[in-house]
Amino acid sequence: MDAWLQHTLDGLLQAGPYALVGLGLTLGFGTLRRINLAYGASAMLAAYVGAWLHARYHVHPLAVLAVVLAVAVLAGAYVEWLCFPGARGIDRTRSAGTTLGTGTDAREVVALASSFAVWMQLEQLAVALLPHHLNAFPSWASEREWTVLGLGLRPDRLGQLLLALALVLALSRWLQHSRGGLMWRASASQVTAAHLVGVAVPRVQRIAFLATSALAGLAACVVLVVDGQVTPMFGMWMLVKGLVAAMLGGLGSVRGVLGGALVLGLAEAYAQALGGALARDATAWALLMVVLLWRARPGAERRTAHA
Amino acid sequence: MLEIKELATAYGKIEALKGVSLQAKAGEVTCLLGPNGAGKTTLMMTIAGILKPQRGSVTFEGEELVGLSPAEIVGRGLALVPENRLVFPALTVRENLMAGAFSRRDRGAVKADADRMLDRFPRLRERIGQFAGTLSGGEQQMLAVARALMSRPRLLLMDEPSVGLAPKVVAEIFGIVRQLHSEGVSIFLVEQNAHMALKVAQHFFLMEQGKVSFSGTPGQLAEDDVVQRAYLGERRAA
């Protein structure tokens, strides 16, 4: 019984990192209605630059974190410029259907495909910088474990979860109660109407994209200072875990991503207890598949829009 | 007040507006009639800055609007109530109203204006916390009008406000148009419902295949044979 309580606690704590990596993806999708496949790779490149500075020049850990954030934003700006130019508001030279931001058009497919290409490009760039599989990252991992009601609790993991909670609540409050948040939600809700009420939609979307890139950088820092290392799999890990958490939470919902992260964390913890690491990873992929099939069912889009 | 000269807008190689020229005077309700596909919505979207014209000019109170962004055009005093309302479905009624005032800097007066809108449209007050996507078509139309008025426009553009609505609601919407006009709001109205438009507008334009084919007063419009056949569904005895 105690073992299952411990698995449950581990799953709940794992929701922290998952919510952090899912937050940027869900905000990005909520604003542009497009998935940025280069999301994880941007954060990975930033983390590699930080690890390189740490290993080669022994840069102070706080400075490393600042660099990771800055590089993540720069990489995000590059991805936005290259892959999502059509998403910047309205293309005023195109036909009404596409101009007014309704329906699927070729630009969405191009954006998805080009962000995949940039994902590969950024990963290669990172690996060229640090070719080893394991690379040290400034570590603030806890060396001790608390015992609470007979259960082991690592303070660093608790810190990750509390930070995720605080970020979700702060972002949610800002979106609900500020003028900027209302502009952001209006642009996401009906892009043509947002233009018509005077929102500078291209600027809002660009800021939103850079903010999601900064969130990706922050998530990478928070995860890696506990892991103490970064590998070439980190970009893929961020994308998959973030995507599953975001989709389980109803892609686009800030509070939902926390729920999605909890479901993913608990499912993985139980799967690992039953079938080991392989079962844990298979669970994440299975959940992603189930959510994709659920969202693709007939009438799902209409129901989601009214949810 | 609003002057459009030789305006041409195309979707790729298809020219939807082929040199449109018309004017809307201050204090009047000007109505643009025309069949589906005539280019009426394209004209409204071009005036609002959503579509970029190939040539021609749109001047408002002497200032050229072509080349300005939609946000800049709203800031100049024009507001469009678009076809099919285009309310923000995922925002509440109150949030839709507040969004209508994004272009304003006098934020202190915005809340008072929102309350005035709720007095003008009591049904919106009943639905204040409801998501706009859950409102009926008529309520969404009222919300779209109220949202546009929140920017305190000097010219209100309305694109087929009666489309898809029940006759009773259409009468209500045209009542709102009359009331706004009586309060001094200038209105440029696109409509297919000529019977209702005749009751509110002081000047008419008819648009067919991307060109203006008629310009005149309600009396002249009622005398026009083409309009009689196509829009009023009757032919006066000779």
Interface residues (C-beta under 8 A of the other chain):
Chain A: I90 R92 T93 R94 S95 A96 T99 L100 R179 L182 M183 R185 A186 A188 S189 Q190 T192 A193 A194 H195 L196 V197 G198 V199 A200 A305 H306
Chain B: Y11 G12 T41 T42 M45 A48 G49 I50 L51 K52 S69 P70 A71 V74 G75 A79 L80 P82 L86 V87 F88 P89 A90 L91 E95 M98 A99 G100 F102 S103 G133 T134 R147 A148 S151
